[in-house]
Amino acid sequence: MNQGPPFPHVRLSLTFALRTVSLTVHNGRPLQRPVCVGDSGGLGLRSMRGAVHAVGGRLAAGPSEGGGYRTAAVIELPVGSVTE
């Protein structure tokens, strides 16, 4: 598992729209390189993607501008779960 390096800042954004919920996490440029500490045990992006897909959502993750990392999930709300 890669133990995440310390980041100078982390931004979270949680947005509720009429039919979706979106969560974005943006880490700034790390202060040092990650350290490999062994097997991940199945946690991390693969598990996050599976959990988001299991409820009909989508997940995007990857490097962002400026050397940071961005992870974003969008989940569609079920029909009838929203009252106007």
C-alpha positions in Angstrom: 0.0 0.0 0.0 1.2 3.5 -0.7 1.1 5.5 2.4 0.1 9.0 1.2 2.6 11.7 1.7 1.8 14.8 3.7 0.0 17.5 1.7 0.1 21.2 2.5 -3.6 21.5 1.9 -6.7 19.4 1.0 -9.9 20.9 -0.4 -13.3 19.1 -0.1 -16.3 20.0 -2.1 -19.8 18.4 -1.5 -22.5 19.5 -3.9 -26.2 18.6 -3.8 -28.1 19.1 -7.0 -31.7 18.1 -7.9 -30.7 14.7 -9.1 -27.1 14.2 -8.0 -24.7 14.3 -5.1 -21.0 15.2 -6.0 -17.9 14.9 -3.8 -14.5 16.1 -4.9 -11.3 15.9 -2.9 -8.3 17.8 -4.2 -4.9 17.3 -2.6 -2.2 19.9 -3.3 1.3 19.0 -4.3 2.8 16.6 -1.8 5.6 17.7 0.5 7.5 14.4 -0.1 7.3 11.2 -2.2 5.0 8.4 -1.1 6.5 5.5 0.9 5.6 1.9 -0.1 4.7 -0.1 3.0 3.4 -3.4 1.6 0.2 -4.9 0.2 -2.8 -2.7 0.1 -5.3 -5.3 1.1 -7.7 -4.1 -1.6 -8.4 -0.7 -0.3 -8.0 2.5 -2.2 -9.1 3.7 -5.6 -10.2 0.3 -6.8 -12.5 -0.2 -3.8 -13.8 3.4 -4.0 -14.6 3.0 -7.7 -16.5 -0.3 -6.9 -18.5 1.3 -4.1 -19.5 4.3 -6.2 -20.4 2.1 -9.2 -22.5 -0.2 -6.9 -24.8 2.7 -6.3 -24.9 3.8 -9.9 -22.3 6.5 -9.7 -19.0 7.3 -11.4 -15.6 8.1 -10.0 -12.7 9.9 -11.7 -9.2 10.2 -10.1 -5.8 11.3 -11.3 -3.2 14.0 -11.2 -4.4 17.6 -11.3 -2.8 20.8 -12.4 0.0 22.0 -10.2 1.2 18.6 -9.1 -1.7 17.6 -6.8 -4.3 14.8 -7.1 -8.1 15.0 -7.6 -10.7 12.4 -6.8 -14.3 13.1 -7.8 -17.5 11.0 -7.3 -20.9 11.8 -8.7 -23.9 9.7 -7.6 -27.3 9.9 -9.2 -30.2 10.0 -6.8 -32.9 7.4 -7.3 -36.2 8.5 -8.9 -38.7 9.5 -6.3 -36.1 10.2 -3.7 -36.2 14.0 -4.3 -39.2 16.1 -3.3 -39.6 19.5 -4.8 
